[in-house]
Amino acid sequence: MSSSTMTVSVSDHIARVELSRPGAFNSMNRAFWGEIREVFTRLNDDPEVRVAVLSSSGKHFTAGLDLKEFAGIGADAAGDMGRRREAFRRMVLNMQESFNVIERARVPVLAAIQGGCIGGGVDMVTACDMRYCTANAFFCVKEIAIAITADVGTLQRLPRLIPDGLARELAFTGRNLSAEEARACGLVNQVFPDHTAMLEGVMAIARTIAGHSPLAMTGTKEMLNYGRDHSIADSLNYVATWNAAMLAGEDLPEAMKASRERRAPSYAGLQKPML
């Protein structure tokens, strides 16, 4: 899977997606937005993938939007103002979709964050299922400092992950949130001493996830996301309907048999989409 802004590999049911522009602090250039969307769309359709780890190379996780490439975008465009503004709106919606695909992925996505996670980086990692970071990591909702209302997910997802007042403070001030403060407020699950230790720890968690039933795992993520956005009554009804269909598969009998035989269960991968 070729990409100019990230490297992608799949091994032992674990997809590794690594941002690979360390010289530019993994800033999000024009190519990035289409490539991350394509990568996660294709991984979502890969029956071998059971979990994904999103990481990056170099000193910082990401500096966020590549301001050099996006500075003055649309300023020199010709034509009717209303049509130009409508085209700009569709551009923002497409950028939002680049992270929506991470949130909608059928598999858990684990973010491994070192150094700065700035601007669009916060948009991206809040779309992941779990976040882990190094002791030197920091998070910054940078958009307010450059006169932008953050519009790719941070303002919608961050208040669901941390206390509302803290989310507002970060969005209003643009200050850095340290690794320890991020752990204390629940933004990250764990803080590791360095990049190597973090990747080792996150990969160990990913291997545990990959060892479980892929059918049960995709159902679990589906229910967690659905329950976040719906009432308890609606969510209970949905999970009852889901299990009425999915428990008819082979995974539950295999799990029971493996438990009796005191061995690790062996699960088949999910099938590719029919279209």
C-alpha positions in Angstrom: 0.0 0.0 0.0 2.0 3.0 -1.3 1.9 6.4 0.4 4.1 9.4 0.4 3.2 10.5 3.9 3.1 7.2 5.9 4.3 3.6 5.8 1.8 0.8 6.2 2.3 -2.9 7.0 0.2 -5.8 8.2 1.7 -8.7 10.3 0.1 -11.2 12.6 -3.3 -9.5 12.2 -1.9 -6.1 13.3 -1.8 -3.1 10.9 1.0 -0.6 11.5 0.4 2.9 10.1 3.3 5.2 10.7 3.5 8.8 9.7 6.8 9.1 7.9 7.7 12.8 7.3 9.9 13.4 10.4 11.8 16.1 8.6 8.6 18.1 8.5 7.5 17.0 12.0 4.9 14.8 10.2 2.8 17.9 9.3 -0.3 17.1 7.4 0.2 18.3 3.8 -2.3 18.1 1.0 -1.4 14.5 0.1 -1.9 13.3 3.7 -5.6 13.9 3.8 -6.4 11.7 0.9 -3.8 9.1 1.8 -4.9 8.5 5.4 -8.5 8.2 4.2 -7.5 5.6 1.6 -5.3 3.7 4.0 -7.9 3.2 6.6 -10.6 2.4 4.1 -8.5 -0.3 2.6 -7.4 -1.7 6.0 -11.1 -1.8 7.0 -11.8 -4.1 4.1 -8.8 -6.3 4.8 -10.0 -9.5 6.5 -6.6 -10.2 8.0 -6.6 -7.0 10.0 -7.9 -7.2 13.6 -6.3 -4.1 15.2 -4.4 -1.1 14.0 -1.6 0.9 15.6 -1.2 4.5 14.5 2.2 5.9 15.3 4.8 8.3 13.8 8.6 8.7 13.3 10.9 11.3 14.5 10.8 13.9 17.4 7.1 14.8 17.2 4.0 12.8 16.5 2.7 15.6 14.2 2.9 19.3 14.0 -0.7 19.3 12.6 -1.8 21.1 9.4 1.1 22.0 7.0 0.6 25.7 7.1 3.0 26.3 4.2 0.8 24.3 1.9 -2.6 25.6 3.2 -1.7 29.3 3.7 -4.1 31.5 1.7 -5.9 28.5 0.2 -8.7 29.7 -2.0 -7.6 33.3 -1.8 -6.8 33.5 -5.5 -9.8 31.4 -6.7 -12.0 33.0 -9.3 -15.7 32.8 -9.8 -18.9 33.3 -7.8 -18.3 33.8 -4.1 -21.2 31.6 -3.0 -19.8 28.7 -5.2 -16.3 29.2 -3.8 -17.5 29.1 -0.2 -19.6 25.9 -1.0 -16.5 24.3 -2.5 -14.5 25.3 0.7 -17.2 23.6 2.8 -16.9 20.4 0.9 -13.1 20.5 1.4 -13.6 20.7 5.1 -16.1 17.8 5.0 -13.6 15.7 3.1 -10.9 16.5 5.7 -13.3 15.5 8.5 -13.9 12.2 6.6 -10.2 11.5 6.8 -10.5 11.0 10.5 -14.1 9.7 10.5 -12.8 6.6 8.8 -10.6 6.0 11.7 -13.5 6.3 14.2 -15.7 4.1 12.0 -13.0 1.4 11.4 -14.4 -2.0 12.3 -11.2 -2.7 14.3 -9.8 -0.9 17.4 -7.2 1.8 16.5 -4.5 2.5 19.1 -2.6 5.8 18.8 1.1 5.9 20.0 2.1 9.5 20.5 5.5 11.0 21.1 6.5 14.6 21.4 4.1 17.2 20.1 0.5 16.3 19.0 -0.6 19.6 17.7 -3.7 21.0 16.0 -4.8 18.4 13.5 -3.0 15.7 15.5 -5.5 16.2 18.3 -8.3 15.9 15.7 -6.8 12.6 14.6 -6.0 10.9 17.9 -9.4 11.7 19.4 -10.9 9.7 16.6 -8.9 6.7 17.8 -10.1 4.2 20.3 -7.2 4.4 22.8 -4.3 6.8 23.1 -0.8 6.1 24.7 2.1 8.6 24.9 5.6 9.2 25.9 6.6 11.2 29.0 7.7 14.1 26.8 4.4 14.2 24.8 2.1 17.2 24.8 -1.2 18.0 23.2 -2.2 21.4 21.8 -5.4 22.6 20.3 -3.4 25.1 18.2 -6.2 26.4 15.9 -7.2 29.2 18.2 -3.7 30.7 18.1 -3.9 31.0 14.3 -7.4 32.4 14.2 -9.2 29.2 13.2 -12.2 27.5 14.8 -11.0 23.8 14.9 -13.2 22.1 12.4 -11.9 18.5 11.9 -13.2 16.8 15.0 -11.4 18.1 18.2 -14.3 20.3 19.4 -16.8 17.4 18.9 -14.8 14.5 20.3 -12.5 16.0 22.9 -15.3 17.0 25.3 -16.5 13.3 25.2 -13.1 12.1 26.4 -12.1 14.6 29.1 -14.0 17.0 31.4 -15.9 19.6 29.4 -14.3 22.5 31.3 -10.8 21.3 30.6 -11.7 20.7 26.9 -12.9 24.3 26.7 -9.8 25.6 28.4 -7.6 23.9 25.9 -9.7 25.1 23.0 -9.9 28.7 24.2 -6.3 29.1 25.3 -4.3 26.9 23.0 -2.0 25.9 25.9 -0.1 22.7 26.0 -1.5 19.7 27.9 1.4 17.6 29.3 1.6 13.8 29.2 0.9 13.5 32.9 -2.1 15.8 32.8 -3.4 13.9 29.8 -3.2 10.7 31.7 -4.8 12.2 34.8 -7.8 13.5 32.8 -8.2 10.2 30.8 -7.1 11.4 27.4 -4.3 8.8 27.4 -4.4 5.3 28.9 -0.8 5.1 29.8 2.5 7.2 29.7 5.7 5.4 28.8 9.3 6.7 29.5 10.3 6.8 25.8 9.3 6.1 22.2 10.7 2.5 22.2 9.1 1.5 25.4 5.8 3.0 24.2 5.8 1.1 20.9 6.7 -2.1 22.7 3.9 -1.6 25.2 1.3 -0.6 22.6 2.2 -3.6 20.4 1.7 -5.9 23.3 -1.8 -4.5 23.8 -2.4 -4.9 20.1 -1.4 -8.5 20.2 -3.8 -9.2 23.0 -6.6 -7.6 21.0 -5.6 -9.5 17.8 -6.0 -12.8 19.7 -9.7 -12.3 20.4 -12.6 -13.1 18.1 -12.6 -10.6 15.3 -16.4 -10.9 15.1 -16.8 -10.2 18.8 -14.3 -7.3 18.5 -16.0 -5.5 15.7 -19.3 -5.9 17.5 -17.8 -4.5 20.7 -16.5 -1.4 18.9 -19.8 -1.0 17.1 -21.7 -1.1 20.3 -19.4 1.3 22.2 -19.6 3.9 19.4 -23.3 3.5 19.0 -23.9 3.7 22.8 -22.0 6.9 22.9 -24.4 8.6 20.5 -27.7 6.9 21.5 -29.8 6.3 24.5 -29.3 3.3 26.7 -32.6 1.8 25.6 -31.7 2.1 21.9 -28.3 0.7 22.5 -29.6 -2.3 24.4 -32.0 -3.0 21.6 -29.2 -2.8 19.0 -26.9 -5.1 20.8 -29.6 -7.7 21.3 -30.3 -7.6 17.6 -26.6 -7.8 16.8 -25.9 -10.8 18.9 -29.0 -12.6 17.7 -27.3 -12.6 14.3 -23.5 -12.7 15.1 -23.5 -15.4 17.9 -24.7 -17.9 15.2 -21.1 -17.9 13.9 -18.2 -20.3 14.7 -16.3 -18.1 17.2 -18.4 -18.7 20.4 -18.2 -22.6 20.1 -14.4 -22.3 19.4 -13.9 -20.1 22.4 -15.8 -22.5 24.7 -13.8 -25.5 23.2 -10.5 -23.8 23.6 -11.3 -22.9 27.2 -12.1 -26.6 28.0 -8.9 -27.7 26.3 -6.8 -25.0 28.0 -5.4 -23.7 24.7 -5.5 -20.4 22.8 -8.6 -20.2 20.5 -8.1 -20.0 16.7 -10.4 -17.7 14.9 -10.9 -17.3 11.1 -10.6 -13.8 9.7 -13.7 -11.8 8.6 -14.8 -11.9 5.0 -14.2 -9.2 2.5 -17.2 -7.0 1.7 -19.4 -8.5 -1.0 -19.2 -5.3 -3.1 
